[in-house]
């Protein structure tokens, strides 16, 4: 998603593939359901937060980044396993997308499972 400030000063959000624009509130309701929604942070914000955490903890930045990368890799692996589990449980005779195509879409090699 992308956003811009309209001439009246309101934030307008653009969703790829959707001709409409949304406000912060309507995109949260229309595109994300009843769950709260927050703006994603820029790389600049992320770098500042990493620097702040490293300074507060007395941890070298490269060590903190390695720890964060390990957490992200573990979360990605868990998500990949969940996707693979769902794909394995899907009926083979389904009229929907073939299982191999679905797995490939998510970067999963079924032969490695």
C-alpha positions as MATLAB code, in Angstrom:
seq = 'XXXXXXXXXXXXXXXXXXXXXXXXXXXXXXXXXXXXXXXXXXXXXXXXXXXXXXXXXXXXXXXXXXXXXXXXXXXXXXXXXXXXXXXXXXXXXXXXXXXXXXXXXXXXXXXXX';
ca = [
       0.000    0.000    0.000;
       1.035    3.566   -0.477;
      -0.310    6.782    0.939;
      -0.287   10.470    0.130;
      -1.680   13.667    1.613;
      -4.661   14.968   -0.356;
      -5.174   18.676   -1.022;
      -7.504   18.846    1.992;
      -4.731   17.449    4.238;
      -6.201   13.976    4.744;
      -4.094   10.861    4.328;
      -5.296    8.832    1.351;
      -4.219    5.201    1.027;
      -3.855    3.390   -2.291;
      -4.201   -0.382   -2.474;
      -2.646   -2.124   -5.501;
      -5.342   -3.379   -7.859;
      -8.053   -1.237   -6.272;
      -9.245    1.932   -8.020;
     -10.528    3.501   -4.805;
      -8.464    5.371   -2.246;
      -9.022    4.990    1.471;
      -8.526    6.995    4.633;
      -6.569    5.469    7.515;
      -9.839    4.419    9.184;
     -11.551    3.036    6.095;
      -8.536    1.014    4.966;
      -8.387   -0.531    8.426;
     -12.061   -1.492    8.254;
     -12.400   -2.351    4.557;
      -9.077   -4.107    4.005;
      -8.139   -5.496    7.433;
     -11.414   -6.323    9.157;
     -12.033   -5.708   12.813;
      -8.408   -5.937   13.885;
      -6.385   -2.804   14.652;
      -4.032   -1.657   11.938;
      -0.783    0.287   12.236;
       1.389    2.031    9.683;
       4.494    0.117    8.642;
       7.800    1.681    9.601;
      10.441    2.847    7.145;
      13.968    1.432    7.101;
      15.093    4.693    8.718;
      12.727    4.103   11.628;
      13.903    0.494   11.903;
      17.570    1.540   11.930;
      16.901    4.140   14.620;
      15.036    1.562   16.739;
      17.842   -0.981   16.361;
      20.387    1.667   17.365;
      18.241    2.662   20.351;
      17.856   -0.939   21.531;
      21.544   -1.696   21.081;
      22.508    1.408   23.059;
      19.978    0.746   25.835;
      21.119   -2.897   26.209;
      24.818   -2.237   25.678;
      24.729   -4.778   22.828;
      26.815   -4.301   19.677;
      24.533   -3.434   16.766;
      25.719   -6.373   14.646;
      24.853   -8.792   17.475;
      21.361   -7.313   17.851;
      20.786   -7.470   14.079;
      21.880  -11.142   14.058;
      19.448  -11.873   16.920;
      16.600  -10.111   15.107;
      17.437  -11.950   11.875;
      17.354  -15.287   13.721;
      13.931  -14.457   15.169;
      12.629  -13.493   11.706;
      14.070  -16.687   10.171;
      12.392  -18.816   12.850;
       9.062  -17.056   12.267;
       9.419  -17.546    8.491;
      10.217  -21.248    8.971;
       7.169  -21.685   11.213;
       4.978  -19.950    8.635;
       6.408  -22.109    5.825;
       5.665  -25.238    7.863;
       2.098  -24.077    8.479;
       1.592  -23.408    4.763;
       3.066  -26.819    3.920;
       0.775  -28.492    6.481;
      -2.281  -26.823    4.957;
      -1.141  -27.786    1.468;
      -0.613  -31.436    2.504;
      -4.097  -31.599    4.055;
      -5.773  -30.246    0.924;
      -7.700  -32.876   -1.052;
      -5.763  -34.076   -4.095;
      -8.918  -34.099   -6.243;
      -9.775  -30.466   -5.562;
     -10.849  -28.317   -8.534;
      -8.843  -25.442   -7.133;
      -5.203  -24.562   -7.877;
      -3.030  -27.703   -8.149;
      -1.138  -28.442   -4.935;
       2.293  -28.148   -6.562;
       1.398  -24.720   -7.983;
       0.145  -23.547   -4.598;
       3.306  -24.740   -2.862;
       5.515  -23.135   -5.524;
       3.639  -19.837   -5.046;
       4.804  -19.819   -1.424;
       8.338  -20.928   -2.287;
       7.898  -24.428   -0.886;
       9.446  -27.500   -2.489;
       7.111  -30.369   -1.645;
       9.903  -32.873   -2.325;
      11.914  -31.403    0.574;
       9.130  -31.955    3.111;
];
